Amino acid sequence: MEINTENVQLAINIVARNQKYNQKLDMSHWQNSADDDYVQTTESGVHHCGTPCCMAGFIAVSPEFQACGGRVGRWGQPVLNECVEAYAIAEWFNMLEVDARALTCVGQYQKIPEYKDKGLSDITFDDVISVLKRLRDTGSVYAE
C-alpha cells in the first residue's frame, strides 16, 4: 500500500496553518466545543469561535479535505467515502486503518509512542507535524 504523500503534505499544511492562527490543539476531541449539539463545518468557523480540534478535526474542516469530497460528521470527525473518524483519514492517506488510528490517537488515553510517549493533552502542533512528516517521508507513523 503506497501512502498518498500529496494528501499527507496537504495535512501538514493544514496543521501548520491552524498553528499559525493560534488555534488550540486537543487530540482528545474531534472538536472541543462548549455546545456538543453544534460543530463547526468550516475552517473559518473554527477560527472565528476558537474551537480546539485534534489533527483530524482540523483536516475535516479544511477546504482541501472538503474539495476531495470529505465532510464534517456529527461530532466534528472527518467523513470521506462513507468512512468516518480515523478510517476517513486512512482513506484519504491510503494507509492501513490501524496506522490511522495510531496517527489520530483514537482509543488511546495513556502515553502515545508515536508522539514521544506524550499524553493526549501534551501533544503539540509541532509533534503532529513531525509525525506527519515521518509518514510522508518513510510511509510509517511509527518511530524507529
Sequence and secondary structure as in RCSB ss.txt:
>XXXX:A:sequence
MEINTENVQLAINIVARNQKYNQKLDMSHWQNSADDDYVQTTESGVHHCGTPCCMAGFIAVSPEFQACGGRVGRW
GQPVLNECVEAYAIAEWFNMLEVDARALTCVGQYQKIPEYKDKGLSDITFDDVISVLKRLRDTGSVYAE
>XXXX:A:secstr
    HHHHHHHHHHHHHHHHTT  B TT SB  S TT    SHHHHHHHT  B HHHHHHHSHHHHHTT EE TT
S EEETTEETHHHHHHHHT  HHHHHHHHTTT  S BGGGTTB GGG  HHHHHHHHHHHHHHS SS  
